Amino acid sequence: LKMAHIAFVILTVCLFSPGHGSHSLICTNIFVDGDNGNDAGSGCTEQEAVRTLQRAQNISRMNKGIASTIHILPSTIVMTEGLELGMEDNNTSIIGSGMESILTGSVLLPFDQWEKLSVSRYNDVLTTEGIPLMVFNFTKNTKYTSAELGKLTRHGFTIGAQPPPAELFFQGSRLTRARWPKAGEPSSAISHIHNHDKNNAIFDINSTRPLLWTRSRVNNNISHVWLDGLLSQNWIWTYNAVKFLDNSSLSLVYPEVDNITLFAPSYCCHNRFFFDNVFEELSLPGEYYYNASENVMYLVPPTGFVAGTAINMSLLATPFITSTAPGPSSVTISNLKATMARGSGFTLSSASNITLTNLEISHLGLSAASIGYNSTLANSLIYDIGSEVVSMEGGNTESLQPGLGKVFNCHIHHWAYWQKVYNGAVNLGGVANSIQHCHIHDGPHMGIVLGGNDHSIAYNDIHDVALEYVDIGIIYMNLGANLFERGSVIENNFFHDMGKSERNLVTGVYPDNGSMGICVRKNTFYRFGSSTISGDPHAISGNGFSYVITYNNIFVDCKVAFELNDFLLESWGAPFKAQLMAAWKNDFAKKKADGMLNTFYERYPELKNFWTEDRVAPKSNKFASSILYNPTIPRESGNATTYGFMCGSCNLSDVAHDNNWLTDHNPGFANISALNFSISSSLVTPHIPDWQEIDFNNIGLLKNISIGPS
């Protein structure tokens, strides 16, 4: 039953507490109505509901530790500021009534407050015929200033992101800042470089289109045009302001991360970008442009924008709900929607024993949630997020104290539209946290960033990530310099549909740059590659890794199931050998000085042999007891065809490989076309004697538990 329908049976507990010679009434059930509430009310009944979460929190705190529940009635709470939780909020629950209980960081811009422009007012727009431009004057219609709306800022690889400026939404969909080329059109590319120095790059592009941006070129010191994309290596995505030069060349307002290098546009996805925030390119329904000096918003109205409707504009730049250190404990937030804000959703990493469940979180400029010790995000739908979706880093990697955090039974899709690289659906750190039974798909870069120790990644269905950038994986770890971070297990997952287009160099599990100590077992990898497009997607691949133990997996239509690309320290990483060896020695010395070395030896016995093993060319990897079947996508020629795996600069004998079954016939999968790869052990053990049955039918979202608010 909906909370609104049963609220009359909730017993509002009334307690009397002494204070200043009198008694004060305390209610442990507090009601909030964002539409009709009044903060002058008591909050103790629906009829006396307050309007804001801050007022409800003040009432709840009067209970001095007695468990309280804040009920959000079916309504929309416009969050003009975030709610901060502290230790005074222990044992508090914030419970919505389902899909109609909404937290929003946006404001409405009604249709009747937009003005239609005459052609003379926008004759700088390149395509004016038939475009009914509209403008919203904030100075005239609202109190909002350009400072409150925010501004575009530089961000990208190794550069943290500030919240994006105010963004527009209509009928639940994000609208688009005016840009060129448009989404879906071929990207721009550098055609000539005059100066490749990252501090003063000067280059030409393969089009004269920017010469037509007369208004933007004149006003560029006020409202920059921004370049969104790759100017050098394929992982160095940045968002940088453009400087227009008199000779039609371009430069950049801020230094780049790396020197600008000219790559052919077809080479592994380098050198491709688009121009953002271009007034002259207003042309498609739903495109907009904000002029800060005039404090007005220009809009090509989206289909259906008529009298009686409104545009939503995100405004809140702080998280909806955050914790201040030392954070609260035993807080539950459930059964509500949180949507349309410039900032983040729920940043609660300093809190403990937090439960976020049955939420719908969407249309946020930064992250959806961060959780800490013994905290859970469960049964939630999360989409259209600007950076990473969830950060979970509870636990202590120095002492191996577990974090016990969980991301469980969540559907996560379409993220990192603002901070596009190295932001996963889950950024996983700390110790002994888990991601289980999640469905994750449609991200531009990696799916999960893996660091720390002893994590469990299990029963997840993950596909169609690395859709925009390459040299990355569904699960990516870069831990060669952090040798004590190890011990995670990746098991019983379904990884599929990677590298189907020109996006080569994409991987399922990617232990990069000498990462160590993971176990990959009982997973199913399907469609890594294409039968028509050349490329080199891999199911499992990395550089110079060690103690990557891979066994009892299924590989169907994978061009390369497993590859140890090279031995890091004898190939391109050789110049860093002395530096890395010194760092490893320092780490061992620190663990010994801290009295923790034996603890790590007990947890990871292989560390006892670290210095007696060949560190340049480690022989500790394993690829064994797996099924390889390629009905439509052929395996890569050479060793991948013969043995099922590849070894870059190493010998095949450097990787333990036995009991792999390479078959030309369906070994007995239930229904490949329906993506059902369950298979009876009795069909496999004659070929792989130590085979353990994979629990394929229980992978993904749980079938008997609802996702999102109900």
Secondary structure as the mmCIF struct_conf table of DSSP 4:
data_model
#
loop_
_struct_conf.conf_type_id
_struct_conf.id
_struct_conf.beg_label_comp_id
_struct_conf.beg_label_asym_id
_struct_conf.beg_label_seq_id
_struct_conf.end_label_comp_id
_struct_conf.end_label_asym_id
_struct_conf.end_label_seq_id
HELX_RH_AL_P HELX_RH_AL_P1 MET A 3 ILE A 6
HELX_RH_3T_P HELX_RH_3T_P1 ALA A 7 VAL A 9
STRN STRN1 CYS A 14 GLY A 19
TURN_TY1_P TURN_TY1_P1 HIS A 20 GLY A 21
STRN STRN2 SER A 22 CYS A 27
BEND BEND1 THR A 28 THR A 28
STRN STRN3 ASN A 29 VAL A 32
TURN_TY1_P TURN_TY1_P2 GLY A 34 ASN A 36
TURN_TY1_P TURN_TY1_P3 ASP A 39 ALA A 40
BEND BEND2 GLY A 41 GLY A 41
BEND BEND3 GLY A 43 GLU A 46
TURN_TY1_P TURN_TY1_P4 GLN A 47 GLU A 48
STRN STRN4 VAL A 50 VAL A 50
BEND BEND4 ARG A 51 ARG A 51
HELX_RH_AL_P HELX_RH_AL_P2 LEU A 53 ARG A 61
TURN_TY1_P TURN_TY1_P5 MET A 62 GLY A 65
BEND BEND5 ILE A 66 ILE A 66
STRN STRN5 SER A 68 ILE A 72
BEND BEND6 PRO A 74 PRO A 74
STRN STRN6 SER A 75 VAL A 78
BEND BEND7 THR A 80 GLU A 81
HELX_LH_PP_P HELX_LH_PP_P1 GLY A 82 GLY A 82
STRN STRN7 LEU A 83 LEU A 85
HELX_RH_3T_P HELX_RH_3T_P2 MET A 87 ASP A 89
TURN_TY1_P TURN_TY1_P6 ASN A 90 ASN A 91
STRN STRN8 THR A 92 GLY A 96
BEND BEND8 GLY A 98 GLY A 98
TURN_TY1_P TURN_TY1_P7 MET A 99 GLU A 100
STRN STRN9 SER A 101 THR A 104
STRN STRN10 SER A 106 PRO A 110
HELX_RH_3T_P HELX_RH_3T_P3 PHE A 111 GLN A 113
STRN STRN11 GLU A 115 LYS A 116
HELX_LH_PP_P HELX_LH_PP_P2 LEU A 117 SER A 118
HELX_RH_3T_P HELX_RH_3T_P4 VAL A 119 TYR A 122
TURN_TY1_P TURN_TY1_P8 ASN A 123 ASP A 124
BEND BEND9 VAL A 125 LEU A 126
TURN_TY1_P TURN_TY1_P9 GLU A 129 GLY A 130
STRN STRN12 MET A 134 ASN A 137
HELX_RH_AL_P HELX_RH_AL_P3 PHE A 138 ASN A 141
BEND BEND10 LYS A 143 LYS A 143
HELX_RH_AL_P HELX_RH_AL_P4 SER A 146 LEU A 149
STRN STRN13 HIS A 155 GLY A 156
TURN_TY1_P TURN_TY1_P10 PHE A 157 THR A 158
STRN STRN14 ILE A 159 ILE A 159
HELX_LH_PP_P HELX_LH_PP_P3 GLY A 160 PRO A 164
STRN STRN15 LEU A 168 PHE A 170
TURN_TY1_P TURN_TY1_P11 GLN A 171 GLY A 172
STRN STRN16 SER A 173 ARG A 174
STRN STRN17 THR A 176 ARG A 177
STRN STRN18 ARG A 179 TRP A 180
BEND BEND11 PRO A 181 PRO A 181
HELX_LH_PP_P HELX_LH_PP_P4 LYS A 182 LYS A 182
TURN_TY1_P TURN_TY1_P12 ALA A 183 GLY A 184
BEND BEND12 GLU A 185 GLU A 185
HELX_LH_PP_P HELX_LH_PP_P5 PRO A 186 SER A 187
STRN STRN19 SER A 188 SER A 188
STRN STRN20 ILE A 190 ASN A 195
TURN_TY1_P TURN_TY1_P13 LYS A 198 ASN A 199
BEND BEND13 ASN A 200 ASN A 200
STRN STRN21 ILE A 202 ILE A 205
BEND BEND14 ASN A 206 ASN A 206
BEND BEND15 THR A 208 THR A 208
HELX_RH_3T_P HELX_RH_3T_P5 ARG A 209 LEU A 212
HELX_RH_AL_P HELX_RH_AL_P5 THR A 214 VAL A 218
TURN_TY1_P TURN_TY1_P14 ASN A 219 ILE A 222
BEND BEND16 SER A 223 SER A 223
STRN STRN22 TRP A 226 LEU A 230
BEND BEND17 LEU A 231 GLN A 233
TURN_TY1_P TURN_TY1_P15 ASN A 234 TRP A 235
STRN STRN23 TRP A 237 PHE A 244
TURN_TY1_P TURN_TY1_P16 ASP A 246 ASN A 247
BEND BEND18 SER A 248 SER A 248
STRN STRN24 LEU A 250 LEU A 252
BEND BEND19 VAL A 253 TYR A 254
BEND BEND20 VAL A 257 ASP A 258
TURN_TY1_P TURN_TY1_P17 PRO A 265 SER A 266
BEND BEND21 TYR A 267 TYR A 267
TURN_TY1_P TURN_TY1_P18 CYS A 268 CYS A 269
BEND BEND22 ASN A 271 ASN A 271
STRN STRN25 ARG A 272 ASP A 276
BEND BEND23 ASN A 277 ASN A 277
HELX_RH_3T_P HELX_RH_3T_P6 PHE A 279 GLU A 281
BEND BEND24 LEU A 284 LEU A 284
TURN_TY1_P TURN_TY1_P19 PRO A 285 GLY A 286
STRN STRN26 GLU A 287 ASN A 291
TURN_TY1_P TURN_TY1_P20 ALA A 292 ASN A 295
STRN STRN27 VAL A 296 LEU A 299
HELX_LH_PP_P HELX_LH_PP_P6 PRO A 301 PRO A 302
TURN_TY1_P TURN_TY1_P21 THR A 303 GLY A 304
TURN_TY1_P TURN_TY1_P22 ALA A 307 GLY A 308
STRN STRN28 ALA A 310 SER A 314
BEND BEND25 THR A 318 THR A 318
BEND BEND26 PHE A 320 PHE A 320
STRN STRN29 ILE A 321 SER A 323
BEND BEND27 ALA A 325 PRO A 326
HELX_LH_PP_P HELX_LH_PP_P7 GLY A 327 PRO A 328
STRN STRN30 SER A 329 ALA A 341
BEND BEND28 ARG A 342 GLY A 343
BEND BEND29 GLY A 345 GLY A 345
STRN STRN31 PHE A 346 LEU A 348
TURN_TY1_P TURN_TY1_P23 SER A 349 SER A 350
STRN STRN32 SER A 352 LEU A 364
BEND BEND30 GLY A 365 LEU A 366
BEND BEND31 ALA A 368 ALA A 368
STRN STRN33 ALA A 369 ILE A 371
TURN_TY1_P TURN_TY1_P24 TYR A 373 ASN A 374
STRN STRN34 THR A 376 ALA A 378
BEND BEND32 ASN A 379 ASN A 379
STRN STRN35 LEU A 381 ILE A 385
BEND BEND33 GLY A 386 SER A 387
BEND BEND34 VAL A 389 VAL A 389
STRN STRN36 VAL A 390 MET A 392
STRN STRN37 GLY A 395 ASN A 396
TURN_TY1_P TURN_TY1_P25 THR A 397 LEU A 400
STRN STRN38 GLN A 401 PRO A 402
STRN STRN39 LYS A 406 PHE A 408
BEND BEND35 ASN A 409 ASN A 409
STRN STRN40 HIS A 411 TRP A 415
BEND BEND36 TYR A 417 GLN A 419
BEND BEND37 VAL A 421 TYR A 422
BEND BEND38 ALA A 425 ALA A 425
STRN STRN41 VAL A 426 LEU A 428
BEND BEND39 GLY A 430 GLY A 430
STRN STRN42 VAL A 431 VAL A 431
BEND BEND40 ALA A 432 ALA A 432
STRN STRN43 SER A 434 GLN A 436
BEND BEND41 HIS A 437 HIS A 437
STRN STRN44 HIS A 439 HIS A 441
BEND BEND42 PRO A 444 HIS A 445
BEND BEND43 GLY A 447 GLY A 447
STRN STRN45 ILE A 448 LEU A 450
BEND BEND44 GLY A 452 GLY A 452
STRN STRN46 ASN A 453 ASN A 453
BEND BEND45 ASP A 454 ASP A 454
STRN STRN47 SER A 456 ALA A 458
BEND BEND46 TYR A 459 TYR A 459
STRN STRN48 ASP A 461 HIS A 463
BEND BEND47 ASP A 464 ASP A 464
BEND BEND48 LEU A 467 GLU A 468
BEND BEND49 ASP A 471 ASP A 471
STRN STRN49 ILE A 472 ASN A 478
TURN_TY1_P TURN_TY1_P26 GLY A 480 ALA A 481
TURN_TY1_P TURN_TY1_P27 LEU A 483 PHE A 484
STRN STRN50 SER A 488 GLU A 491
BEND BEND50 ASN A 492 ASN A 492
STRN STRN51 PHE A 494 MET A 498
BEND BEND51 GLY A 499 GLY A 499
BEND BEND52 SER A 501 GLU A 502
BEND BEND53 LEU A 505 LEU A 505
STRN STRN52 VAL A 506 ASP A 512
TURN_TY1_P TURN_TY1_P28 ASN A 513 GLY A 514
STRN STRN53 MET A 516 ARG A 521
BEND BEND54 LYS A 522 LYS A 522
STRN STRN54 THR A 524 PHE A 528
BEND BEND55 GLY A 529 GLY A 529
BEND BEND56 SER A 531 ILE A 533
STRN STRN55 HIS A 538 GLY A 542
BEND BEND57 ASN A 543 GLY A 544
STRN STRN56 SER A 546 TYR A 551
BEND BEND58 ASN A 552 ASN A 552
STRN STRN57 ILE A 554 CYS A 558
BEND BEND59 LYS A 559 LYS A 559
STRN STRN58 VAL A 560 LEU A 564
HELX_RH_3T_P HELX_RH_3T_P7 LEU A 568 GLU A 570
TURN_TY1_P TURN_TY1_P29 SER A 571 GLY A 573
HELX_RH_3T_P HELX_RH_3T_P8 ALA A 574 PHE A 576
HELX_RH_AL_P HELX_RH_AL_P6 LYS A 577 ALA A 593
TURN_TY1_P TURN_TY1_P30 ASP A 594 GLY A 595
HELX_RH_AL_P HELX_RH_AL_P7 LEU A 597 ARG A 603
HELX_RH_3T_P HELX_RH_3T_P9 PRO A 605 ASN A 609
TURN_TY1_P TURN_TY1_P31 PHE A 610 THR A 612
BEND BEND60 GLU A 613 GLU A 613
BEND BEND61 ARG A 615 ALA A 617
STRN STRN59 ASN A 621 ALA A 624
BEND BEND62 SER A 625 SER A 625
STRN STRN60 ILE A 627 TYR A 629
BEND BEND63 PRO A 631 ILE A 633
HELX_LH_PP_P HELX_LH_PP_P8 PRO A 634 GLU A 636
TURN_TY1_P TURN_TY1_P32 SER A 637 GLY A 638
HELX_RH_AL_P HELX_RH_AL_P8 ASN A 639 THR A 642
TURN_TY1_P TURN_TY1_P33 TYR A 643 TYR A 643
BEND BEND64 GLY A 644 GLY A 644
STRN STRN61 PHE A 645 CYS A 647
BEND BEND65 GLY A 648 CYS A 650
HELX_RH_3T_P HELX_RH_3T_P10 LEU A 652 ASP A 654
STRN STRN62 VAL A 655 ALA A 656
BEND BEND66 ASN A 659 ASN A 659
STRN STRN63 TRP A 661 THR A 663
BEND BEND67 ASP A 664 HIS A 665
BEND BEND68 ALA A 670 ALA A 670
STRN STRN64 ASN A 671 ASN A 671
HELX_RH_3T_P HELX_RH_3T_P11 ILE A 672 ALA A 674
TURN_TY1_P TURN_TY1_P34 LEU A 675 LEU A 675
STRN STRN65 ASN A 676 ASN A 676
HELX_RH_AL_P HELX_RH_AL_P9 SER A 681 VAL A 684
TURN_TY1_P TURN_TY1_P35 THR A 685 HIS A 687
TURN_TY1_P TURN_TY1_P36 PRO A 689 ASP A 690
HELX_RH_3T_P HELX_RH_3T_P12 PHE A 696 ASN A 698
BEND BEND69 GLY A 700 LEU A 701
TURN_TY1_P TURN_TY1_P37 LYS A 703 ASN A 704
BEND BEND70 ILE A 705 ILE A 705
BEND BEND71 GLY A 708 GLY A 708
#
